[in-house]
């Protein structure tokens, strides 16, 4: 028994000694680690302390990670608004009990964000944020304003609104062309009418094409960022560390509808040019070079014996267009526009987007291995070189906007004239079974040429109505109705 007690004492002492030794070893090791970390701090600086941004810094070298994003956030968040889109009646099924004990059918409301670009109330947002809107409201600093839709552009997913207010905090515009991959940016949105939300990330890529836009001439040259952009942030601001607007947040690449690491923004230089056109002319002044192009793939490069994949290949030259007059031909490889290198279709479309019809641009290209250049005069959608103001007529009764079809679309559809239906909401034309993009060519045997005349005729007409036209896919259409 005494031997057992002695053995237990020895075991207990050994156990305590082991714990004490382990503690001493850990303490000594931790002290060495702390000394090592302290030495590292004195030898190098953490990235967040290198070249703090100040308002006096100008060059690209100042765009290192700031200690915080407070300054950029404080400058930009007051300029971001909450947008409500009221667009028709919710089509869910309701029973008779809903009318007596519930609310019954309600108006659909979708929401998004927008950015104030002028003190007198002009706001940029996404076209998809206000799509099919019957009425639009803007909420800014807890005040609600009715908003007027100035114009939209499906080709870039940009829209412009106007509210009646003065001395609004217009955001300062930066430059997306000067934006560099790896530069810090923050995404500012106003989802769900909350106080503006801010997320940070870097520019992952530029001139991205993700094939999401509609319109006749989709212009995709997105800024890609890993700053989280979630539903409700569409139309919000992408800003640099100075708090300057560099993009309009537009899309996420996701299978779930939530952010998964890829956000996309329309470059501010494109967005503001589109907005200015819509404000001044009511129509985007699209500059057409008179040719179609494709990206250079490895297969095409091998087939055409090209040294690299930069540039775009001309696939079609429009007859009597600017490109034909400048001497360009099919299979020419365009490498630069106005001295700006063309790396793909995104950079090609972006380089053209800054110009107006009538501008004369220098194009460098390769033909059969030989480098050449040409001066090309850009044209408008009607084939001219002047400012183009498209004729249109908006009607709440018809539930649509009617606009004259441009020359390029007339050529594509094989028609001499026509009136296109756009921006459809609830109304007369939808009840007739017509859709967005349908082109009217004849009404009761009369040519459809003038949008206002056709719109007023349809608003006032009763009797037997015969419509002829072309669907967006080019199929002919003919239908008769009895209108009371």
C-alpha positions in Angstrom: 0.0 0.0 0.0 2.8 2.4 0.9 4.6 1.6 -2.4 1.4 2.4 -4.3 1.2 5.8 -2.6 4.8 6.5 -3.4 4.3 5.6 -7.0 1.3 7.9 -7.2 3.3 10.8 -5.8 6.1 10.2 -8.3 3.6 10.1 -11.2 1.8 13.3 -10.0 5.1 15.2 -9.6 6.2 14.0 -13.1 2.9 15.2 -14.6 3.1 18.6 -12.9 6.7 19.0 -14.0 5.7 18.2 -17.6 3.0 20.8 -17.6 5.4 23.4 -16.1 8.0 22.6 -18.7 5.6 22.9 -21.6 4.3 26.2 -20.3 7.9 27.6 -20.0 8.7 26.4 -23.5 5.5 28.0 -24.9 6.2 31.3 -23.1 9.8 31.4 -24.4 8.7 30.6 -27.9 5.9 33.3 -27.9 8.4 35.9 -26.7 10.7 35.0 -29.6 7.8 35.2 -32.0 6.8 38.6 -30.7 10.3 39.9 -31.0 10.4 38.5 -34.6 7.2 40.3 -35.5 8.4 43.5 -33.9 11.5 43.3 -36.0 9.5 42.7 -39.2 7.4 45.8 -38.4 10.4 48.0 -38.1 11.9 46.6 -41.3 8.8 46.8 -43.5 5.5 48.7 -43.5 2.1 47.1 -43.7 0.4 47.7 -47.1 -2.2 49.9 -45.4 0.5 52.4 -44.4 2.2 52.7 -47.7 1.6 56.0 -49.5 -1.6 57.0 -47.7 -3.8 58.8 -50.2 -4.2 62.5 -49.7 -6.2 65.1 -51.7 -2.9 66.5 -52.9 -1.8 63.3 -54.7 -2.6 63.2 -58.3 -0.7 60.5 -60.2 -1.6 56.8 -60.5 1.2 56.0 -58.0 -1.1 57.4 -55.2 -3.7 54.6 -55.7 -2.4 52.2 -53.1 -4.6 50.8 -50.4 -5.8 53.6 -48.1 -5.8 53.1 -44.4 -9.6 53.3 -44.6 -12.3 54.2 -47.1 -13.9 56.8 -44.9 -13.1 59.8 -47.0 -14.3 58.1 -50.3 -17.5 57.0 -48.5 -18.2 60.3 -47.0 -17.8 62.0 -50.4 -19.9 59.6 -52.4 -22.7 58.2 -50.3 -24.8 61.5 -50.2 -25.0 61.3 -54.0 -26.6 57.9 -54.1 -30.4 57.6 -54.1 -33.0 54.9 -53.7 -35.3 54.3 -56.7 -38.8 52.8 -56.7 -40.3 51.5 -60.0 -44.1 51.0 -60.0 -44.9 48.9 -63.0 -48.4 47.4 -63.2 -50.4 44.9 -61.2 -49.0 41.8 -59.5 -50.2 38.9 -61.6 -50.3 36.3 -58.8 -53.6 34.4 -58.3 -56.1 35.8 -55.9 -59.4 34.4 -54.7 -62.6 36.3 -53.8 -61.5 36.0 -50.1 -58.5 38.2 -50.8 -60.7 41.1 -51.8 -62.7 40.9 -48.6 -60.1 39.8 -46.1 -56.8 40.7 -47.9 -55.4 43.4 -50.1 -56.2 41.9 -53.4 -54.0 42.5 -56.5 -51.3 45.1 -55.8 -49.1 47.2 -58.0 -45.6 45.6 -58.6 -42.8 47.6 -57.1 -39.1 47.0 -58.0 -36.2 48.9 -56.6 -32.7 49.9 -57.3 -30.2 52.7 -56.9 -29.1 55.8 -58.8 -26.4 58.5 -58.7 -27.0 62.3 -58.7 -24.9 63.9 -61.4 -26.1 67.5 -61.3 -27.2 69.9 -58.5 -30.5 70.5 -60.3 -31.7 66.9 -60.1 -30.4 64.7 -63.0 -29.8 61.1 -61.9 -28.1 58.2 -63.7 -29.3 54.7 -63.1 -29.6 51.4 -65.1 -32.2 50.9 -67.8 -33.3 47.6 -66.2 -34.0 49.4 -62.9 -36.8 51.5 -64.4 -37.8 49.1 -67.2 -41.6 49.1 -67.8 -42.2 51.7 -65.1 -45.5 53.5 -65.0 -44.4 55.8 -62.3 -41.0 56.3 -60.7 -40.1 57.7 -57.3 -36.7 58.7 -55.9 -35.9 58.7 -52.2 -33.0 60.9 -51.1 -32.2 61.7 -47.5 -35.6 60.5 -46.4 -37.5 62.8 -48.9 -39.5 61.2 -51.7 -39.6 62.9 -55.1 -41.6 62.0 -58.2 -39.2 61.4 -61.0 -39.4 62.1 -64.8 -37.8 59.6 -67.2 -35.6 61.7 -69.5 -34.4 58.8 -71.6 -33.0 55.3 -71.8 -30.4 53.4 -73.7 -30.6 49.6 -73.8 -27.3 49.3 -75.6 -25.5 50.4 -72.5 -28.2 49.7 -69.8 -28.2 53.4 -68.9 -31.2 55.6 -68.0 -31.5 59.2 -66.9 -34.1 60.5 -64.4 -34.9 64.1 -63.3 -36.3 65.3 -60.0 -37.3 68.8 -59.1 -34.8 69.9 -56.4 -32.0 72.4 -56.0 -28.5 72.2 -54.5 -28.3 68.4 -54.5 -25.0 66.8 -53.7 -23.8 65.9 -57.3 -21.0 63.3 -57.3 -17.6 64.3 -58.6 -16.7 62.5 -61.9 -13.5 60.6 -62.2 -12.1 58.9 -65.3 -12.7 55.2 -66.1 -10.0 55.4 -68.9 -7.4 56.2 -66.3 -8.6 53.4 -64.0 -6.0 50.6 -63.6 -6.4 46.9 -62.9 -5.6 46.3 -59.2 -6.8 49.8 -58.1 -9.0 50.0 -55.0 -12.7 50.9 -55.6 -15.8 51.0 -53.5 -19.4 50.1 -54.6 -22.0 52.4 -53.1 -25.7 51.4 -53.3 -29.0 52.3 -51.6 -30.8 48.9 -51.5 -34.2 48.5 -49.8 -34.3 52.3 -48.9 -31.5 51.7 -46.3 -28.8 54.2 -45.5 -26.2 53.8 -48.3 -24.2 50.6 -48.2 -20.5 50.6 -49.0 -18.4 47.6 -50.1 -14.7 47.6 -51.1 -12.6 45.7 -53.6 -10.3 46.1 -56.5 -10.6 46.4 -60.2 -10.2 42.9 -61.5 -10.4 43.6 -65.2 -11.6 46.1 -67.8 -13.3 45.9 -71.2 -15.2 42.8 -70.1 -18.0 41.4 -72.4 -20.5 39.2 -70.7 -23.3 39.3 -73.3 -26.2 40.5 -71.1 -27.3 43.7 -72.9 -30.1 44.1 -75.4 -30.6 46.9 -78.0 -29.6 47.1 -81.6 -25.9 47.9 -80.9 -25.0 46.5 -77.4 -21.9 48.2 -76.0 -20.2 46.0 -73.5 -16.9 47.1 -72.0 -17.6 46.5 -68.3 -15.3 47.2 -65.4 -15.0 44.0 -63.4 -14.6 44.3 -59.7 -14.6 42.1 -56.6 -16.3 44.8 -54.6 -19.6 43.0 -53.6 -22.6 44.2 -55.7 -25.9 42.7 -54.7 -29.5 43.1 -56.0 -30.8 46.6 -55.1 -27.3 48.1 -55.8 -27.9 48.2 -59.5 -27.5 51.8 -60.7 -25.3 52.7 -57.8 -21.9 54.3 -57.8 -18.5 52.6 -58.3 -16.0 55.2 -57.0 -12.2 55.4 -56.6 -10.4 56.2 -53.3 -10.9 59.9 -54.0 -14.6 59.4 -53.9 -14.9 60.1 -57.6 -17.4 58.3 -59.8 -15.7 55.8 -62.1 -18.6 53.5 -63.0 -22.3 52.7 -62.7 -22.8 49.3 -61.0 -24.9 47.1 -63.3 -24.6 43.4 -62.9 -23.4 40.4 -61.0 -22.3 37.1 -62.4 -24.2 34.6 -60.3 -26.3 31.5 -60.5 -28.1 32.2 -57.2 -28.9 35.9 -57.6 -26.5 36.9 -54.9 -22.9 38.2 -55.1 -20.3 35.4 -55.8 -17.2 37.4 -56.5 -17.9 39.1 -59.9 -19.4 42.5 -60.2 -19.6 44.6 -63.4 -20.0 48.4 -63.9 -20.5 50.6 -66.9 -17.4 52.9 -67.2 -18.3 56.4 -66.2 -16.8 58.0 -69.4 -19.4 55.9 -71.4 -22.3 56.4 -68.9 -21.9 60.2 -68.8 -21.6 60.6 -72.5 -24.8 58.6 -72.9 -26.5 60.7 -70.2 -25.5 64.0 -71.8 -26.8 62.8 -75.1 -30.2 61.8 -73.6 -30.4 65.1 -71.7 -29.5 67.3 -74.7 -30.9 65.5 -77.6 -33.3 62.9 -76.2 -31.4 60.3 -78.3 -27.9 58.8 -78.0 -25.7 60.1 -80.8 -24.3 56.7 -81.8 -21.3 56.9 -84.1 -21.2 54.2 -86.7 -18.0 53.1 -88.5 -19.9 51.2 -91.2 -18.4 47.7 -90.4 -18.9 44.7 -88.2 -16.0 43.0 -86.3 -15.3 39.9 -84.3 -12.8 38.9 -81.6 -9.6 37.2 -82.7 -9.6 33.6 -81.4 -6.5 31.3 -81.5 -8.1 29.4 -84.4 -8.7 32.6 -86.4 -5.2 33.8 -85.6 -3.7 30.5 -86.9 -5.9 30.6 -90.0 -5.0 34.2 -90.8 -1.3 33.8 -89.7 -1.6 36.5 -87.1 1.2 36.9 -84.5 -1.1 37.7 -81.5 -4.7 37.9 -80.4 -4.9 41.7 -80.1 -7.2 43.6 -82.4 -10.5 42.8 -84.1 -11.2 41.3 -87.5 -13.6 43.0 -90.0 -16.3 40.6 -91.0 -18.6 42.9 -93.0 -18.3 46.3 -94.6 -21.6 48.2 -95.0 -22.2 49.6 -98.5 -21.6 53.3 -98.8 -20.6 53.5 -95.1 -17.6 55.2 -93.6 -15.4 52.1 -93.6 -16.0 51.4 -97.3 -15.2 55.0 -98.2 -12.0 54.8 -96.2 -11.0 51.7 -98.1 -11.3 49.0 -95.4 -12.1 45.5 -96.4 -13.3 42.2 -95.0 -10.6 40.4 -93.0 -8.7 43.6 -92.2 -7.4 43.5 -88.6 -8.0 46.7 -86.8 -5.2 47.3 -84.2 -5.8 50.9 -83.0 -8.2 53.8 -83.1 -6.9 57.3 -82.6 -3.7 55.9 -81.1 -5.5 53.7 -78.6 -4.6 50.0 -78.9 -7.5 47.7 -79.6 -7.2 44.5 -77.6 -10.6 43.0 -78.4 -14.2 43.9 -79.3 -14.8 45.5 -75.9 -12.0 48.1 -76.4 -13.1 48.6 -80.0 -16.7 49.5 -79.0 -15.5 51.6 -76.1 -13.0 53.6 -78.3 -15.9 54.4 -80.7 -18.4 55.3 -77.9 -16.6 58.5 -77.1 -17.1 59.9 -80.6 -19.9 61.6 -82.4 -21.2 61.3 -86.0 -19.1 63.5 -88.2 -15.9 62.8 -86.3 -12.9 61.8 -88.4 -10.8 59.1 -86.7 -7.5 57.5 -87.6 -7.6 53.7 -87.8 -4.5 51.5 -88.0 -5.0 48.0 -89.4 -3.2 45.0 -90.9 -4.0 43.6 -94.3 -2.2 40.4 -95.5 0.6 41.1 -93.0 1.1 44.7 -94.1 0.4 47.5 -91.7 -1.8 50.3 -93.0 -3.8 53.3 -91.8 -6.9 55.1 -92.9 -9.0 58.2 -91.9 -12.6 57.2 -91.4 -15.6 59.5 -91.0 -18.1 58.2 -88.5 -21.8 58.4 -89.5 -25.1 58.5 -87.6 -27.8 55.8 -87.7 -29.4 57.4 -90.7 -26.1 57.4 -92.7 -25.5 61.1 -92.2 -22.9 63.0 -90.1 -25.1 65.4 -88.2 -26.8 65.3 -84.8 -29.7 62.9 -85.0 -33.0 63.5 -83.1 -35.2 60.5 -83.4 -38.9 61.1 -83.8 -41.0 59.5 -81.1 -44.5 59.7 -79.5 -45.3 58.5 -76.0 -48.8 57.5 -75.1 -50.2 56.3 -71.8 -53.4 55.2 -73.5 -51.4 53.1 -76.0 -49.0 52.0 -73.2 -46.0 52.5 -75.4 -43.5 54.8 -77.1 -43.6 54.9 -80.9 -40.4 55.8 -82.7 -39.3 56.0 -86.3 -37.1 53.1 -87.4 -33.5 54.1 -88.3 -31.8 53.4 -91.6 -29.7 50.5 -90.3 -32.6 48.7 -88.9 -34.7 49.4 -92.0 -31.9 47.7 -94.0 -31.8 44.7 -91.7 -35.5 44.2 -91.8 -35.8 44.9 -95.5 -38.4 47.7 -95.2 -38.5 51.3 -96.5 -40.1 52.8 -93.4 -41.8 51.9 -90.1 -42.8 52.8 -86.6 -41.3 50.7 -83.8 -43.1 50.0 -80.5 -40.9 50.3 -77.5 -41.2 50.8 -73.7 -44.5 48.9 -73.5 -46.6 49.0 -70.3 -50.2 48.2 -69.7 -52.3 49.7 -72.5 -54.1 49.4 -75.8 -51.3 47.9 -77.9 -50.5 45.2 -75.4 -54.2 44.3 -75.4 -53.9 43.8 -79.2 -51.1 41.3 -78.6 -48.2 43.4 -79.8 -44.8 43.3 -78.1 -41.7 45.5 -77.7 -39.7 45.7 -80.9 -42.7 45.2 -83.2 -42.5 47.5 -86.3 -45.7 48.8 -87.8 -45.5 49.4 -91.6 -49.1 49.8 -92.6 -52.3 50.8 -90.7 -55.5 50.4 -92.7 -53.5 50.5 -95.9 -51.7 53.7 -95.0 -47.9 53.9 -94.6 -46.7 54.2 -91.0 -44.0 56.9 -91.1 -44.7 59.6 -88.6 -44.9 58.4 -84.9 -47.1 61.3 -83.6 -49.6 60.9 -86.4 -49.8 57.2 -86.0 -50.1 57.4 -82.2 -52.9 59.9 -82.3 -54.7 57.9 -85.0 -54.6 54.8 -82.9 -55.8 56.7 -79.8 -58.9 58.0 -81.6 -59.7 55.1 -83.9 -62.8 52.9 -83.6 -64.0 50.4 -86.2 -62.2 47.7 -88.1 -58.4 48.1 -87.7 -55.9 46.3 -90.0 -52.3 46.3 -88.9 -49.3 45.2 -91.0 -45.7 45.0 -89.8 -42.6 43.1 -89.0 -41.7 41.2 -85.8 -38.2 41.8 -84.2 -37.1 38.5 -85.8 -38.0 39.8 -89.3 -41.3 37.8 -89.8 -44.1 39.7 -91.5 -47.3 40.2 -89.6 -50.9 41.0 -90.7 -53.9 41.2 -88.4 -57.4 42.7 -88.3 -59.3 43.8 -85.1 -62.7 45.2 -84.3 -62.1 48.3 -82.1 -65.0 49.8 -80.2 
